Structure formats: C-alpha cells, structure tokens
Amino acid sequence: VSPTMTSEELTNQVLDMKNILAGEKEVWVTFEAIENGELERPLHPKEKVLEQALQWCKLAEPSSAFLVVKKLPAGEGGNLYS
C-alpha cells in the first residue's frame, strides 16, 4: 500500500488479485474494521488507506483493526456516502 493509495484503488487491486470481475451493478467497498470486526465503516473511495491505517496506533489494541473488501447487498451502494 503506497502513501497515496485510495480506498477505491485498493478495492480494485484486491478484486484484480482475486480474479473477481465486478458486475455492472455490483458495488465493492473497502471497510475499516476495529475491535476485531465489531465496528465497521466504509472508507470513502478517495480516502487514503495508509493515512487511515496509521490512526490505528491510537487504539487500545491496534492489532484489533483491519481492512476488509466486501460486496454490498443490492440496493445499498447508492446511499452509502450520503
């Protein structure tokens, strides 16, 4: 992950690495998960991934945070960032 890599770029890179072809109506998003996945939030497509991950050092348990790329259920992608 480069310092300038965005969430959208990471999502596309992961899909490419896994040979997943996203359908025209599919929405794939990178999520930040903390507290061992108990709390999740979608990263904005233009959000810098490394910049966000560096914030994890402020957590009580930094190793409890991770990134996950997920496909959103149909109909949920349209209002995700509004």
N, C-alpha and C positions, 0 to 999 in steps of 0.2 A: 504494500500500500504506500503510494507516494504521498508527500505532504499536500499535494493539490488534488488528489483523487476525490471525486464527489461520490455521494451515495448512489447516484444513477450509474456512474461508471463502474462502481464495484458490483452493483446488481448485474449489469450487462456482462462483466468479466466472469462472474460466478456462473451465470447461465451458459456462457460460452464454454467454460471449463468443463461443465457437466453435460455438454451437448444437449441442452434444453432449448428448443425453439419456442419462444413465447408466441402464442396465438394473437391475432389482431385485437381481440377483446380481452386478453389476459393482462392483468396488472401485477407485476412483481415488484416488491419493495424490500429494501434493507431496513431491518428493525434493530434498534438498540435494546438489549435486554439487560436488566440489572436484577440484583437479589436472586441470582440463579434462575432467571427467567420469570419470576413472579410479576415483574413490572416490565412492560414493553412500550416502546413508542416508535412510530415510523420516522425514519430520517427523511428530511426534505430532500428531493432529488439533487439539489445544488449544494447541500450541506457537505462540508469537508469531513471525511470519515476519520482521518488521523487526528484532526483537531478535537473531535468529539471523544475519541477513544482515550486521548491524553487526559481528559477530565476524570476518567475512572480512578486515577490515583488519589482523588479526594474522597473516594468512598471508604467506608469502614473495612470492606472486603473487596479490594479491586479485582481479585480473581473471580468474583461472582458476576462480572459483567462480560457480555459478549455480543457479537453481531450475528444476526440470522437473516437470511434471504427467504422470503415467503411469497407465495402467490395468494393474492387477496381473493376472497369469495366473490362471485359475480355480483356486480352492482355496488360494491363497497369502495371501489377506486375513485369514483367521480368526486366524492366529497371528503376525501381523506385529508386534504391540506386546507380546507376552507374553514 
